Amino acid sequence: MSAPPPEQGLGGLWLWAERIVVGLLGLAALLAGSVQVLGRYFAPAHAISWAEEVIVYLLVWAVMIVASELARSDGHVRPDVVLRLLPPAGQRWLEIGNSLIAVIFCAGLAYYGWRIVTTAWLLDERSSTDLQFPMWLYYLALPVGGVLMALRYLGRLRRYLFAYDARRMTIGRNDATRTE
């Protein structure tokens, strides 16, 4: 594991931490799947029955965390076809609108996700398998992912409002001159 580049500061640390956590979650899912397959093949009587469940939990957490990186790198839903038709000023305002809508959506995801988490906690909801996994831990991926994405979209919104550079932040004819 390498440390984050020092020139990226807190943003670089955040990105590095997300990548490490997602990598570890993926590795854990791979290990759980491998143990299950090997157990079923070599020792069926001792094979674990809850591996599929754990793999789903791990991958959902990984997806919700990596969604933040998608927001940072323009990988989420955005009107690219329409953006290419607009001049830089139009692209800027469309990106501002898109970021505002995304922040509202992510805030709703975090708020309602948190309500689901608290309900599962209060009901002591558990999975129906032998593992009896506390479901609030699984549901917690929703508000965590929502908050991480909202923070990324707020950063995008700040850049488009206060640090806009048409040469770097537009798509279309001047893609060749973009530096990121």
N, C-alpha and C positions, 0 to 999 in steps of 0.2 A: 504494500500500500504506500503510495506516495502522498506527500503532503500537498495541500492546495498551493497553487502558484501565489507567491506573496503579493504580486501586483494586482490581484483581483480582490484583495481585502475580504470583508465580510461576505460579499456575494460569492467569492471563490470558495470560501469555507463552507457556505451553505450548499453550494453545488457539489463540492467534494463529499460532504456528509450525506447528502441525498444519494449520491452514487454508491457510497460505501454501504449504506443501509439497504438500498435496493439490491445490491450485489449479494449481501449476506442473506437477505430474504430469499432471493432466487437460489442461492446455494443450499439453504436449509430445505427448500422445497425439492430440489434435486436429490438431496440426501434422503429425505423422507420417501420419495418415490423409489429410489434405488433400494433402500432397505425393504420396502414393501415388495417390490418385484423379486428381489433375491430371497426374501423370506418365503414368499409363495412358491418359489421354484425349488429351493433347497430344504426348507423346513416348514411345510404348510401348517403344521400343528402350532407353530410358534409365530406365525406371520401376524403382523399388526393389522388391526381392522380399521384403524382411524387415520391412516395415511392420506387418503383422498381428502378427508375433511381438513386436515392440517395444511395440505398443499393448497387447497382453495383459500384458506385464511391467509396464508403467506403471500400468495399471488395477488389477492385483492389488496392487501396492504401495499405490496410493491407497486401495483398499478396506481393506487391513489397517491403515493409519494412521487412517482415518476410523472404524474400529470402536472406537477409543479414545473418540472423541467420542460415539459411541452409548452406550457404557457410562456416560459422565459425565452424559448427558442422559436416562437411562432409556429409551433406544431399543432396547436389546437384549432378548432373551427374558426375560420375567418373568411371574409369574402374576397379571396385572392383574384377571382375573375373580374369582379367589379373594381377592385383596387387598381388593377393594371389599366383600366380604361380612364382612370382619373388622373388629373395633374397632381403634383406633390402636395399642394395645399388641401385638395379634396381627400387625398389618401390620409393625410394627417387627421382630418376631422372624422373620417370614417373609422380610423383606428382608435381615436378617442372614444367615439360612441361604442365601438365593439368592446373596448376595455371597460367602460362603465357598465355595460350589460353583463359582461363576464364577472365583474366584481359583485354585482347584485346577485347573479346566479350562485356564485361561490359562497356569498354570505348566507343565502338561503340554504344551500347544501350544508354549510357548517351549523346553522341554527337548527334545522330540522334533523340533521344527523345527531346533534347533541341531544335533542329530545328523544330520539330513538335509543341512544346510549343510556340516558337516565331511566327510561322506562324499563329497558332490559335489566339494568342494575337493580331497580326497585323490585322487579318481579323475580329476580335471581334466575333469569332465563338461561338455560343451558342447552347444549346440543343434545340431540336424541341418541347419539352413539355412546359407546362404552366410555369414551373420553370425557363426556360431560363438561365440555369446554364452556366457560362463561361467555355468552354471546355478546356481552357489552364490549369485550375486548375486540371482537370481530367488527362490530358496528362502529367502533371508535375510528376506524379508517375513514369513514365519511366526513366527520367534522375536521379531522386532521388534514385530510386531502383538500377539503374546502378552504380551510384557513391558509394552507401553503399556496394553493392556486390564487386565492384572493390577494395575498401579499405580492405574488409575482405580477398579477394584473395591476395592482396599485403601483408597482414600480414602472411598468410599461406606461401607465397613465401619466405618471409624473414625468417620464422621459418625453412623451408626446406633447405634454403641456408646457414644460419648462426647459427642456434640453433638446428640442427638435432640430435635427440636421437632415435636410432634404437629401443630401448626397448619400447618407448612410441608411436612412430610414424609409426610403421609398422602394417600391418594386416596379419592374417594367423595363423601360428603355435603358435605365441607368443601372441595371443589375450588375454589370461588369465593373462598375466603379465602387460598388458597396464593399465596405470592409467591416467585418464583425469580429 
